[in-house]
Amino acid sequence: MADMLLIERKESVAWVIVNRPETRNALDGALTARLVDAFNEVGADDSVRTIVLRGAGDRVFISGADINEFRERLATPAGALAYDEEAEVLMAAIKTAPKPVVAMIHGFAIGSGLLVAMACDIRIAADAVRVGIPVARIGLVPPVPDVARLVRLVGPDHAKYLLMTGRLITAHEALAYGLLNRVVPAEELEPVTTELARRLTANAPLTLKSIKQIVDQIGADGETVAQGAPWYEEVYTSADFKEGIEAFFEKRAPVFRGK
């Protein structure tokens, strides 16, 4: 069985590669924990100057959270809070890595896939990419820290639009919103990302570290997953939540009743 996570070191660049093609590179608990360990490892490696996160192949960056865990992990508000707190550990590992982290996005970055990309310092995408956070189409609560990061990137109006509609938007729309830093033709994505990583690697490491920490410090308001507890209690005990999960597995449109 192929390893779900690969780390390749090339010219002072660590390529962290999500490798679950059978699930479209979806994140489950085990992979999330592996990613935390990977970012801590390469973050502490003095031979690494830049980190690039990508999905294996060229069809999907990260398709989202593994829906197969939802029924068990989100069965109660407390379970949902714990689930999202685990995910926030990964976001923190990316944010606190003392090196630039570049997300190389191809195919789709949906739900947790986009949230992980948002935690990275720079996001480069292929022009055919589609991104979105379809929590409202399933009936989930978006974690408070993720919403805060989204608002900082795109502003409150675009954040509400993306979260409330659940729409997948194009790479060029995402670029205009501020979700992406650059969009390139698919065939140029890897070479452009490689060149960017080389440029970052050639710059002063301590200066890059200081820039990352200063910018993140200015933008940080200390949001926690636990702040969402009242909404988790309301949503994850509702009939609508059960309906959203069942409809997803039954491949039908959910019928939400607000109860």
Buried (B, 14 or more C-beta within 10 A) or exposed (E): EEEBBBBEEEEBBBBBBBBBBEBBBBBBBEBBBBBBEBBEBBBEBEEBBBBBBBBBBBEBBBBBBBBEBBEEBBBEBEBBBEBBBBBBEBBBBBBEBBBBBBBBBBBBBBBBBBBBBBBBBBBBBBBBBBBBBBBBBBBBBBBBBBBBBBBBBBEEEBBBBBBEBBBBBBBEBBBBBBBBBBBBEBEEBBEBBBEBBBEBBEEEBEEBBEBBEEEEEEEEEEBBBEBBBEBBBEBBEBEBBBBBBEBBEEEEEBEBEEE
